[in-house]
Amino acid sequence: MTQHETGERPPIVVRHAQIDLRAARPLESPGPENAIPRYWWGGDPFRTHFFNALSSTFPFGEAFFVRSVRHYANRVDDPQLQSEIRAFAGQEGQHSRVHDAHVDLLIEQGYRALATRNRFIDRIMRWHNRETPRFSLAVTAALEHLTAILARQVLEDRGSYVETMHPEMARLWRWHALEESEHKSVAFDVMVAAEIPRWMRNAAMTVNTFGLAIETLERMIYLFYKDGRLFEGRTWLAGWRFLFGRGGFLRGVGREYRAWYRADFHPEEIDDRDMIARYAPRVTAEVSA
């Protein structure tokens, strides 16, 4: 029997993360010894900018998710799901706050165009919330499935990747990953309550898989261009190996991704309860310090 069938879900805990990125300084400026450097993932430009690019989309993305789900909250009769919607909004609000601070760090380091691009995309996303609320909810559920897959890779960390991050950034990503795992089903269940058709659900996943990949790549190109490293072939080759090589960060996720397209899929069939139970005490202690 699956986790979905038993109805047993980990609690969705809103942690007000005490993650301080304010002490960070650009690489060229003097700062405290524990300041976050430009290449905060073990000195590796590709790994750092891959996650910088993702992180820079989260402030407007998380806000879009919350608006999409709340729009259909009145379709939900289940008191438990109503409670989960409130906790989902609380967690996503915290994610927006901390990743917005990360964007501020990137702007301080000289990547100023990110602020302009984010304001532009935020306006587009608000338009979609107003004009295409059904598809917006399907997009939210689809992207929550993608982020749950990435969260599993971060927490399980089979390649010991996260442990080589700057400690403050490692705390950020473990915290975000844990909470994505906790609330991974909320948007999907609201989508079901709103009776969003399967074709729209599948279209949302297909379009946004490519959309997120392209948006991330474009942001990485900009970050590398600003660094003067855009045409460093060895950097891109190392990045390809990091993502898709043996033991790579994105290796082995295809089955979980494809499951979305099944008619009987539900996010809780991928049982993360043991993983959440293992990491919740550590993450809670890390972000409460």
RODO-2510 file (C-alpha; in nm, 4 decimals, decimal comma):
residues 289
     n   res          X          Y          Z
     1     m     0,0000     0,0000     0,0000
     2     t     0,1369     0,3409    -0,0964
     3     q     0,1771     0,6455     0,1200
     4     h    -0,1022     0,8097    -0,0783
     5     e    -0,3389     0,5225    -0,0117
     6     t    -0,2726     0,5162     0,3619
     7     g    -0,3164     0,8917     0,3885
     8     e    -0,0128     0,9154     0,6144
     9     r     0,1886     1,2239     0,5293
    10     p     0,4745     1,3973     0,7027
    11     p     0,3675     1,7251     0,8624
    12     i     0,4313     2,0428     0,6663
    13     v     0,6370     2,2528     0,9072
    14     v     0,6881     2,6243     0,8446
    15     r     1,0447     2,6895     0,9592
    16     h     1,1472     3,0552     0,9797
    17     a     1,4978     2,9854     0,8590
    18     q     1,7774     3,1843     1,0214
    19     i     1,9980     3,1764     0,7134
    20     d     2,2120     3,4879     0,6909
    21     l     2,3489     3,5800     0,3491
    22     r     2,4059     3,9434     0,4470
    23     a     2,7655     3,8828     0,5574
    24     a     2,8577     3,7794     0,2042
    25     r     3,0840     4,0036    -0,0021
    26     p     3,1779     4,0023    -0,3695
    27     l     3,4990     3,8151    -0,4397
    28     e     3,6856     4,1398    -0,5077
    29     s     3,5949     4,2983    -0,1727
    30     p     3,7393     4,2216     0,1673
    31     g     3,5080     4,0453     0,4052
    32     p     3,4907     3,8101     0,6994
    33     e     3,6586     3,4753     0,6687
    34     n     3,3239     3,2989     0,6558
    35     a     3,1885     3,5212     0,3755
    36     i     3,0269     3,3397     0,0857
    37     p     3,2657     3,3495    -0,2132
    38     r     3,1635     3,3956    -0,5748
    39     y     3,2052     3,0233    -0,6457
    40     w     3,0556     2,8927    -0,3256
    41     w     3,0221     2,5295    -0,4366
    42     g     3,3730     2,4007    -0,3748
    43     g     3,5183     2,6690    -0,6036
    44     d     3,3400     2,5131    -0,9025
    45     p     3,1933     2,7735    -1,1435
    46     f     2,9456     2,5412    -1,3169
    47     r     2,7955     2,3867    -1,0060
    48     t     2,7699     2,7277    -0,8415
    49     h     2,6053     2,8966    -1,1380
    50     f     2,3701     2,6056    -1,2070
    51     f     2,2258     2,6513    -0,8612
    52     n     2,2567     3,0316    -0,8758
    53     a     2,0451     3,0253    -1,1913
    54     l     1,7819     2,8025    -1,0312
    55     s     1,7789     3,0028    -0,7103
    56     s     1,7303     3,3304    -0,8959
    57     t     1,3983     3,2034    -1,0376
    58     f     1,2534     3,1113    -0,6999
    59     p     1,1398     3,4497    -0,5612
    60     f     0,8831     3,5098    -0,8377
    61     g     0,8247     3,1377    -0,8914
    62     e     0,7284     3,0605    -0,5332
    63     a     0,4937     3,3614    -0,5254
    64     f     0,3306     3,2339    -0,8454
    65     f     0,2808     2,8918    -0,6867
    66     v     0,1091     3,0371    -0,3809
    67     r    -0,1264     3,2532    -0,5872
    68     s    -0,2103     2,9566    -0,8117
    69     v    -0,3019     2,7303    -0,5211
    70     r    -0,4881     2,9914    -0,3187
    71     h    -0,7051     3,0782    -0,6180
    72     y    -0,8693     2,7358    -0,5929
    73     a    -0,8639     2,6920    -0,2150
    74     n    -1,2404     2,7443    -0,2078
    75     r    -1,2819     2,4237    -0,4105
    76     v    -1,1281     2,2213    -0,1270
    77     d    -1,3619     2,0636     0,1287
    78     d    -1,1029     1,8529     0,3126
    79     p    -0,9959     2,0311     0,6354
    80     q    -0,6561     1,8581     0,6271
    81     l    -0,5853     1,9837     0,2768
    82     q    -0,6993     2,3321     0,3757
    83     s    -0,4468     2,3223     0,6591
    84     e    -0,1798     2,1984     0,4195
    85     i    -0,2538     2,4848     0,1802
    86     r    -0,1852     2,7341     0,4592
    87     a     0,1380     2,5558     0,5527
    88     f     0,2377     2,5341     0,1853
    89     a     0,1948     2,9106     0,1523
    90     g     0,3972     2,9642     0,4686
    91     q     0,6863     2,7495     0,3509
    92     e     0,6906     2,9017     0,0040
    93     g     0,6850     3,2506     0,1518
    94     q     0,9958     3,1685     0,3526
    95     h     1,1636     3,0261     0,0427
    96     s     1,0910     3,3461    -0,1503
    97     r     1,2386     3,5553     0,1295
    98     v     1,5680     3,3669     0,1545
    99     h     1,6178     3,3193    -0,2189
   100     d     1,5435     3,6884    -0,2674
   101     a     1,8369     3,7528    -0,0344
   102     h     2,0429     3,5221    -0,2567
   103     v     1,9445     3,7297    -0,5604
   104     d     2,0558     4,0395    -0,3686
   105     l     2,3930     3,8695    -0,3169
   106     l     2,4193     3,7965    -0,6893
   107     i     2,3351     4,1578    -0,7718
   108     e     2,6043     4,2698    -0,5288
   109     q     2,8477     4,0442    -0,7105
   110     g     2,7717     4,2269    -1,0358
   111     y     2,4900     4,0250    -1,1960
   112     r     2,2509     4,3203    -1,1997
   113     a     2,0411     4,2137    -1,4993
   114     l     1,8839     3,9391    -1,2867
   115     a     1,6779     4,2002    -1,1022
   116     t     1,5356     4,3432    -1,4259
   117     r     1,4596     3,9987    -1,5674
   118     n     1,2890     3,8889    -1,2462
   119     r     1,0654     4,1960    -1,2371
   120     f     0,9664     4,1341    -1,5998
   121     i     0,8898     3,7649    -1,5474
   122     d     0,7012     3,8388    -1,2253
   123     r     0,4628     4,0626    -1,4219
   124     i     0,4103     3,7843    -1,6754
   125     m     0,3406     3,5309    -1,4015
   126     r     0,0888     3,7626    -1,2346
   127     w    -0,0871     3,8000    -1,5689
   128     h    -0,1063     3,4226    -1,6018
   129     n    -0,2520     3,3929    -1,2517
   130     r    -0,5263     3,6372    -1,3471
   131     e    -0,6008     3,5224    -1,7018
   132     t    -0,5181     3,1485    -1,7036
   133     p    -0,5757     3,0275    -1,3460
   134     r    -0,6437     2,6656    -1,4450
   135     f    -0,3254     2,6284    -1,6441
   136     s    -0,1361     2,8200    -1,3723
   137     l    -0,2429     2,5587    -1,1185
   138     a    -0,1396     2,2762    -1,3531
   139     v     0,1976     2,4473    -1,4031
   140     t     0,2393     2,4796    -1,0276
   141     a     0,1662     2,1119    -0,9667
   142     a     0,4053     2,0119    -1,2472
   143     l     0,6900     2,2302    -1,1221
   144     e     0,6336     2,1091    -0,7676
   145     h     0,6920     1,7570    -0,8986
   146     l     1,0159     1,8704    -1,0650
   147     t     1,1358     2,0460    -0,7507
   148     a     1,0517     1,7386    -0,5436
   149     i     1,2770     1,5333    -0,7731
   150     l     1,5594     1,7852    -0,7304
   151     a     1,4972     1,7975    -0,3560
   152     r     1,5434     1,4226    -0,3349
   153     q     1,8778     1,4541    -0,5129
   154     v     1,9915     1,7261    -0,2712
   155     l     1,8900     1,5453     0,0457
   156     e     2,0088     1,2001    -0,0517
   157     d     2,3285     1,3539    -0,1954
   158     r     2,4664     1,0217    -0,3152
   159     g     2,7606     1,1996    -0,4774
   160     s     2,8441     1,3938    -0,1593
   161     y     2,7946     1,7102    -0,3606
   162     v     2,6117     1,9274    -0,1109
   163     e     2,8712     1,8709     0,1588
   164     t     3,1242     2,0602    -0,0564
   165     m     2,9088     2,3743    -0,0662
   166     h     2,9829     2,6745     0,1523
   167     p     2,8148     2,5834     0,4855
   168     e     2,5580     2,8640     0,4662
   169     m     2,4527     2,7646     0,1165
   170     a     2,4392     2,3978     0,2136
   171     r     2,2013     2,4892     0,4962
   172     l     1,9874     2,6850     0,2512
   173     w     1,9567     2,4019     0,0010
   174     r     1,8976     2,1256     0,2548
   175     w     1,6255     2,3343     0,4195
   176     h     1,4565     2,4167     0,0910
   177     a     1,4810     2,0565    -0,0276
   178     l     1,3280     1,9183     0,2914
   179     e     1,0305     2,1503     0,2744
   180     e     0,9745     2,0828    -0,0950
   181     s     0,9553     1,7140    -0,0021
   182     e     0,7082     1,7857     0,2763
   183     h     0,4607     1,9826     0,0635
   184     k     0,5132     1,8105    -0,2721
   185     s     0,1499     1,6924    -0,2988
   186     v    -0,0423     2,0046    -0,2005
   187     a    -0,0684     2,1699    -0,5426
   188     f    -0,1457     1,8325    -0,7028
   189     d    -0,4329     1,7657    -0,4622
   190     v    -0,5749     2,1147    -0,5185
   191     m    -0,5458     2,0514    -0,8928
   192     v    -0,7524     1,7349    -0,8493
   193     a    -1,0120     1,9245    -0,6443
   194     a    -1,0283     2,1902    -0,9170
   195     e    -1,0887     1,9143    -1,1763
   196     i    -0,8033     2,0168    -1,4023
   197     p    -0,8046     1,7716    -1,6982
   198     r    -0,5200     1,5310    -1,7525
   199     w    -0,4268     1,6754    -2,0925
   200     m    -0,3674     2,0147    -1,9311
   201     r    -0,1620     1,8558    -1,6539
   202     n     0,0570     1,6785    -1,9079
   203     a     0,0897     1,9850    -2,1299
   204     a     0,1965     2,1904    -1,8293
   205     m     0,4706     1,9423    -1,7463
   206     t     0,6038     1,9184    -2,1011
   207     v     0,6043     2,2927    -2,1666
   208     n     0,7559     2,3817    -1,8323
   209     t     1,0229     2,1122    -1,8381
   210     f     1,1631     2,2751    -2,1501
   211     g     1,0857     2,6236    -2,0217
   212     l     1,2719     2,5734    -1,6947
   213     a     1,5683     2,4142    -1,8722
   214     i     1,5933     2,7029    -2,1184
   215     e     1,5486     2,9688    -1,8500
   216     t     1,8171     2,8081    -1,6351
   217     l     2,0570     2,7798    -1,9294
   218     e     1,9996     3,1409    -2,0332
   219     r     2,0716     3,2606    -1,6816
   220     m     2,3847     3,0484    -1,6642
   221     i     2,5059     3,1929    -1,9953
   222     y     2,4586     3,5420    -1,8529
   223     l     2,6409     3,4558    -1,5303
   224     f     2,9351     3,3033    -1,7183
   225     y     2,9411     3,5957    -1,9620
   226     k     2,9692     3,8417    -1,6732
   227     d     3,2537     3,6322    -1,5326
   228     g     3,4360     3,6279    -1,8668
   229     r     3,4149     3,2471    -1,8714
   230     l     3,1391     3,1837    -2,1229
   231     f     3,3619     3,0059    -2,3734
   232     e     3,5623     2,7913    -2,1302
   233     g     3,4999     2,4514    -2,2815
   234     r     3,6464     2,2630    -1,9867
   235     t     3,3995     2,4315    -1,7511
   236     w     3,0994     2,3263    -1,9586
   237     l     3,2394     1,9742    -2,0018
   238     a     3,2875     1,9407    -1,6271
   239     g     2,9324     2,0655    -1,5811
   240     w     2,7949     1,8066    -1,8209
   241     r     2,9708     1,5351    -1,6231
   242     f     2,8386     1,6802    -1,2971
   243     l     2,4801     1,6681    -1,4236
   244     f     2,4750     1,3571    -1,6421
   245     g     2,7970     1,1605    -1,5907
   246     r     2,8308     0,8486    -1,3805
   247     g     2,6785     0,9319    -1,0432
   248     g     2,5749     1,2719    -1,1834
   249     f     2,3317     1,4994    -1,0081
   250     l     2,0507     1,4348    -1,2585
   251     r     2,1251     1,0703    -1,3301
   252     g     1,8517     0,8261    -1,2427
   253     v     1,5599     1,0698    -1,2209
   254     g     1,3899     0,9713    -1,5459
   255     r     1,1569     0,7138    -1,3952
   256     e     1,0247     0,9553    -1,1350
   257     y     0,9818     1,2247    -1,3979
   258     r     0,7938     0,9987    -1,6416
   259     a     0,5592     0,8795    -1,3684
   260     w     0,3825     1,2165    -1,3880
   261     y     0,2293     1,1247    -1,7226
   262     r     0,0520     0,8140    -1,5920
   263     a    -0,3231     0,8494    -1,5474
   264     d    -0,3078     0,7082    -1,1929
   265     f    -0,0038     0,9041    -1,0731
   266     h     0,0038     1,0753    -0,7363
   267     p     0,3173     1,2392    -0,5860
   268     e     0,2868     1,0433    -0,2634
   269     e     0,3487     0,7139    -0,4411
   270     i     0,7159     0,8170    -0,4297
   271     d     0,7605     0,7524    -0,0614
   272     d     0,9847     1,0144     0,0979
   273     r     0,8788     0,9558     0,4568
   274     d     1,1997     0,7851     0,5700
   275     m     1,4124     1,0496     0,3994
   276     i     1,2146     1,3323     0,5611
   277     a     1,2325     1,1648     0,9014
   278     r     1,6110     1,1331     0,8700
   279     y     1,6777     1,4909     0,7665
   280     a     1,4073     1,6914     0,9450
   281     p     1,5872     1,7009     1,2845
   282     r     1,9169     1,8067     1,1230
   283     v     1,7600     2,0732     0,9038
   284     t     1,5436     2,2125     1,1824
   285     a     1,8485     2,2424     1,4056
   286     e     2,0544     2,4019     1,1276
   287     v     1,8065     2,6732     1,0388
   288     s     1,7010     2,7463     1,3958
   289     a     2,0544     2,8218     1,5149
***
